[in-house]
Amino acid sequence: MNSKAFEMLLDRLGTDFHAWPSDEAREAEALLATSDEARKAYDMLLRIEGLIGLSRPRVASGAKQMVIRRALADIALREASPTLLDRFRALIFAPVPRAAFAISLAALGFAVGIVVGNPLTDKAADTGGSMITASGDDVVF
């Protein structure tokens, strides 16, 4: 293994040789023992990993458990009480209310048809003016 391949694997896999594939780990450890350039790259990455570790916020272990419990309780509460929108969707998309809605629209249509009247009969609603009627004899072809 050369130093370029070592640096590439070091950037990709980190400084823990246990996380590396076994063949590459053995070659990297051998190169690290003999090459000053490889040792410098390894030490620099160790320092960078240390700085990254120090920059992470520290959270007490009890706080982690408390946050997890609170999140699970919120999830259970949301599943137990659906929102108003969810209730409305369930009502609209249930089969019985849809059928009742369709039947009520049909009944409304029949009622409007009865009030307005049938245009094919002589009884038509007087719209307030004189009625002009025509018969089949009045049509000129």
N, C-alpha and C positions, 0 to 999 in steps of 0.2 A: 504494500500500500504506500502511495506517495503522499506528500503533505497536502496537496490539493484535494485529493479524495478524502483524506482525513478531515480537513476543514469542512468539506461539503457534508459529510456524515455527522460531524460534530454540530454543525448548524441545524441539521435536520433532526437528529436524534437526541441531542443534549449531552451532558457530561456524565450521565449515569450509564456505564458500560453494560449494566445488567439489562437495560432496555434495548440494547443493540442486538442484531443477529450474532450468534456465537462466533462465527468465522471472522466477521468484521471486527468484533470486540477484541478477539485475540490479536489480530493484526494491528489494531489501533493501540493496544497496550504495549505491544512490541515497539511500534514506531514512537510512542510517547517516551519510552525508556531510552531511545537512542537519538531523537531529534530535538534540538533546541527550538526550532520553529514550531513544531507540534506542541511542545510544552508551553510556549508563549500563547498560542491560540487557545489551548485548553485552560490555562490560568485566566486569560482574559474572559472567556466564556463563564468560568466559575465566578468571577467578580460580577459580571453582568447578571447572572442568575441570582447572586446574593443581593444585589441592589433591587432587582425585581421583587424578590421575596420580602425585602424590608419595606417596599412601597405598598404592599398589599395591606388593606385595613385588617386590624385584628378584632376578632369577634369572639366573645366568650362562648364556650361550648354550650352552656345553659341557654344562652340567647338564641343559638341556632335552633335548639329544640323548641323553644317558645315560639319562634317565628314559624316553624313548620306546623306546630299545633294550631296556631292562629289561622294559618292559611287553610288547613284542612277543615277547621270549624267554619270558616267563611264559605268554603266550597259546599259543605253539607247544608249550610243555611240557605244558600242560593238555590240549591236543588230542591230543598224542602218548600220554599215559598216562591213560586213562579211570579214573574212580573205581570203587570196588567196587560202588556202587549202579548205575552205568551198565553195568557188566559183568553184574550180576544181571538188570537189565532186558533186556539183549540176549539173555541165555540164556533167560529166561522167554518172551519174545515172538518167539523164533525159531520157525519152523514145525516143525522136527523135534522139539525138546524138547516142544512142546505136544502133538504127536501121541503121543509116547512117554508123556507124563503121562496123556493120556486113555486109552490102551491099558492102562496100569498100573492106573488106577482101575477100568476094566471088569474086568480080571483079578481084582482084589481083590473086586469085587462077586460074581463067579462063585465065588470061593473061599469067601466067607462064605455064599453060598447053598448050596453043597455041604455045608459043615460043619453048618449049622443044619438042613438037610433040607427036603424039599418038604412043605408042610403038607397037600397033597392025598393023600399016600400014608399007609399004615398005620404006616410007620416014622416015629416022631417021637422027638425027644430026650426021655429021661426026666428030668424036672426034680427028681427025688428024692422025690416023693410018689406016692400011688397014682393011676393013670391013670383018668380017667373018660372013657368013650367012649360015643358014641351012634350009632345007625344011623338010616336013613330010616324004619324001622318005629316008632321011639320018638316021632316027631314027631306031635303031635295037632293037627289043624286044626279 
